[in-house]
């Protein structure tokens, strides 16, 4: 009996954690065999006052012995316009803002007094890029049972703990985007499948109407079902929470209602860390509590920000917009709601200093030194 209480209490804690919204890369829905875990998230966010546009890419690790495609589920607060982007956006933007800015000497510290340097920049991890196969958009009027039937028809399963979170967003009037990740491209050959750290999806571009900039929040803290067909619980399914806990708890009832569809237990994700990189375009410098500012500067000219076909990545990006790159590492179960704020200053961080700017700064200091010296010597002459 004590063991049963312990197991159910563990389920209860996981259920409570799974219902709290967090900064997220979405919910992974697999076929019951596949073991997959999020590793990193990259998102570019632009808000023009009425419409928000997000480009998002997720990096994940796979158990190479159970490789299969999976679904990536995202919540959006209004009807979205969705586009699958077949180019690697983030390597392009990283190359544009790649900085060699350093303040190593006293002269450099004086010359760039108004600019900050961030030396602790996390290294990038090599991954291969893969595409998204298709997208389904579910309106808030769609019943959960219909959503589950559609996902099942695509060959994937919704974890039991996700039902409450999905219905919560439906009640708020949010839409759901289900993007199918073509994870089979990971396994080019047996050697690659066992040696490559992970893969990153080509971005999904989502535009939606909103009166304030937000980032879709939810789902990452939802753990895969703890039970499975291979490892059943030590008590009978269908037992009510009142009989076990002494009081009714709906979250526990939903977990005990039936056994998981998963064939095998999933890899533990409780202690996994998620690397998050945000590229925020706005009229001023941005900040997010708990994130480190890696780059902040007026964005390069609009004409530079184009893909291989010459099309702009972000049509809405204006000349002289501020781009702030923010980064952090967070355990999956310790993520909190994201709040993008305006920074208290517009100080540049690790900017690209052009030769012209460097020369102009040197010229200004030379003029200041000459004027100061002239005034100093003139006063000495007058005193004499």
N, C-alpha and C positions, 0 to 999 in steps of 0.2 A: 504493500500500500504506500509506503514512504517513497519507494522508487517511482511508482506511478505518479504521485504528487510532484516529485522532482521533475519528471519528464514533461508533465503537463505545464508546470510552472515555467520550464524552459521555453515551451511553445508559446506561452502567454507573453513572456518577455520579448521573444522574437516578433510576435504579432504586433505588440505595442510599438516596437522599433520600426516595423515595416510600414506603419500607417503615418509616420511623421514625414512631412515633405522635406526634402533636402536638395541641395545642389546636385544635379545628376547628369549622367550620360544616358539615362533611359533604362528601361527594363529589358533584359535579355530573355527571350522566349525560345526554348530549344525543343528538340524532338523527344526528350526524355532520356536520351543516351548521352548526348553531347555535354561536355564539361567546358565551360567558357567563362572567363572573368574579365571585367573591364580593368584596364591598366592606366590609360591616359585619356584625357578629353581636351579637345581644342575647339574653341568657338569664337567666331567673329560676330560682334553685335553692333548693329547700327540702328539708331532711332531718329526719325526726322520730325517728331512731334505728333504724328498720327499713325505711322506705320513702322513696325519693327521688322528688321530683316536679320536672320541668324543663319550663318553658315557653320555647320557642326560636323566634326569628324571624331570618331571614337577609335581608340587603339585597344586591342584585346589580346589575351592569350588563350590558347586552345589546348586541350589535351590532344596530342597528335594521334592518339589511338582511337579517338572517337570524333574525328573531324566531320562536321556537317554544317550546312548553312543554318542561320537562326534569324529571329526577328528582333528588331530593336524598336521598342515602344516608347513614344514621347507624348506628353500632354501639352496642348496649346490652348490659350484662353479664348481665342475666337477662330472663325473659319479660316484655315490657312491656305496659302498658295504654295505648293510644294514643287520643287525642281531637283532632279538628281544631277549632280555636277560631276562630269567625267574628266576632271583635271585635278591636280594636286595643288589646291589653293594655298595651303599653309606654308609649303616650302617656298613658294613665290613671295609671299608677304614677309617671311623670315629673311629672305635674301635682300629684300628692299630695305629692311630696317637693321640689317646686320651692322653692328657698330664696332669700331676699333678704338673707341674713345677711352683715353686713359689720363689720369691725373697723378703721374708718378713723381714729378719734380715740383719744387716750390714754385717755379715759374709757371708751370701748367696749372697749378692750383690757383694762382693769382689770375692767370689769363682766363680761366673758366670758372670764376668764382660763382657765377649764377647758374651753373650746371651741376647736377648730381651724377656721381658714378656709382653703379651697382656692380660689384665684382663677383658676387655669388650667383652666377647664372647656371642653372641646372643643365647638364649636358643632354643632347638629344640622343634617343635610342633608335637604332636602325630598325625599321619595320618595312614590310612590303605593302603596297597599296592595292586595295581590292574594291570592287564596285558594289553598288546596291542593285538588286535585281528588279524590285518593284515596290510600290508604295500603296497602302490602303489607308483611307482617311475615314474615321468613324465619327459621326455627329453625336452630340450629347443625348439626342433622343433615342439612339440605338440601345436596345436592351443588352445587358451584360451577356445573357444567354446567346444572343445573336452574334455578339462580338466573339464569344468563345467558340461558337460553331464555325465562324469564318476562319479564325486562327487555326482551329483544328483541321479545317479543310485544306489549309495551306501546309499542314503537316507538323504543327507546333502546339505546345501546351502552355496554358497560363498557370503559374504557381497558385496554390490555394491562398497564400497570404496576399496576393495581388488583388483579389476580388474587391476587398473593402476600399483600397486606394483608388482603383479604377472607378468604382461607383461614386466615390467622393468627388472626383473630378467631373463626372457626368452630372452630378447634382449641382455643381458650380457652373455648369454650362460650357465646360471645356471640351475641345475636340481631342481625339487620339490619332496619332500617326503611327502606323506600323510599317517599318521599312525592313525589307528582307535583305540580309547581308549575304553576299556570295562567298561564304567562307571556304568553299571547296577549292578556290583558287590558291589557298594557302599551300595545299599539298601538291606542289609541282612534282616532287619525287619524295621518296622515303627519307633521304638524307636531309632535304630541306625542311620537311615537316617536323623533324626532330631537333633541328639546329637553329631555325629562325625563331627569334624571341617572340614575335607576334605579328599582327597585321593591323593596318589602319584603313578605315573606310574612306573612299572619296567622299567629299562633303555632301550633305543634304542641305539644300537652301530652302528656308521657310520664311515666308512673309505673312504678317497678320496685323490687323488693326488693333491698336491699343492706345489708351490715353496716357500711359506711362511706361517707361522701359522696364521690362521684366526678363527674367531668364526662366525657362520652363523648369519647374521644380517638382521632383518626386522620383519614386521608383528605385533609385540606386540602393537604398537601404533595405529593399525587399529581398530577402535571401531566398534561394531556391528551397523547395520543400525539403525539410529535414528527413522525413520518412520516405520510403520508396517501396516498390514491389519486392525488391531484393532483400530489404531489411525492414520488416514491419515493426510497428511499435509493440511494446510488451503488454498492451491492453486492447480490448476490443474496440474497433471503430464503431461510431454511432453513439457512444456513451456521451451523455450530456455533461456540461461543465459543472452543473449543480451537484451531481453525484460525486465528482472528483474533487472540486474545489470548495464545495459547500455554498457556492453562490453562482449565479448565472453570469457568464462572460461571453458575449457574442463572438469575440475574436477567437476564443478557444473553441467554441462550438463549431465555427467554420473549419478550423483545422482538424477537429476530430470527426467531422461529418463523414469523410470518406478518405480512402487511402490515396496517396500520391500516384499520379500516372507515370512518374519517372521510373525507369527500369533500374537505375543504379543511383546511389547517393552522389550528390555533387561535391566538388571540392570546397573546403571551408573558406568562406570569404570574410569572416568577421574581422580579421586583422589585416586585410589587404589595404594598401594605400593607393589612392587615385591621384595621379598628377593632372593638374588642371591648368591650362593656358587659355587666357582670355585676351582677345584683341578687341578693344572697345573704341569705336569711332564716335566722337562727339565734338561739340564746339569748344569744350575745355577738357583739361586733364581729368581722368577718372581714378577712382580708388574703390577697393573692396576690402572690408575688414578681414584681416587674416591672410591677405595676399601680398606678395612682394612686387614692387614695380620694377620691371626689367627694362622697359623702354617707354619713353614719353617724349613726344615731339610733334610738331606740325607735320602732317603726312606729306610725303613727296608729291610732286605735281600729279594731277589726275591722269594725265596722258601716260604716265609710267605704269599705272595700275591696270594692266590689261593682260588677257590670256594670249595663247598662241595664235588665236584667230583675230586678235586686235580688239576683242570685246571687253568692256569694263567688267571687272568682277562685281563691283558694287556701283550701279548706276547712280545711286543717291549720294555717293561720297563727294563732298564739295572740296574745292581747293582750300587749303589752309585748315582743314579739319585736324583736330588733335587725335592722334592714335596712342593709346596707352596699352602696353602689354603687361598683363598681370599673371602671376603664377603662384601656385601653392601645392603642397602635398597634404592630403587628408585621408585618414582611415574611412572606409566606406560607411561605417556606422557612426561616425562623428561629424558628418557633414551637416551644415546648417543652411537655412534659407539664404539665398544670395541676394544681396542688396548692392546695386551699383550706385555709387555716389559721386558727386563732383568733388574733386580734390580741393583742398584749401589753398593751393597755389598752382601755378602753371610752370613750375621749374622743370626744365628738360632733364631727362635721365638717359644716359648712354646714347646721345643723339649722334647722327652722322655729321661731322664737322667738315664742310667743304673747304677747299684751299682758299676760296674767296673770303669765307667767313673768318678763317684763321688769320689771313692777312689783314682784314679790316679790324679785328680785335688787336692785333699787334700794332697797327697804325694808331688806334685809339690810345693805347697805352703809351706809345712813343710821344704822341701829342700831349698827353697828360704829364708825362715826365718832363718834356721840354717846357711846357707852360709853368709847371711847378718850379723847375730850376730857374727859369727866367724871373719869376716873381721873387724867389728866394734871394737871388743875386742882386736884383734891383733894390730890394729892401736893405741889403747890406751896404750897397753903394750910397743910398739915401742916408743911412745912419752915419756913415763916415763923413 
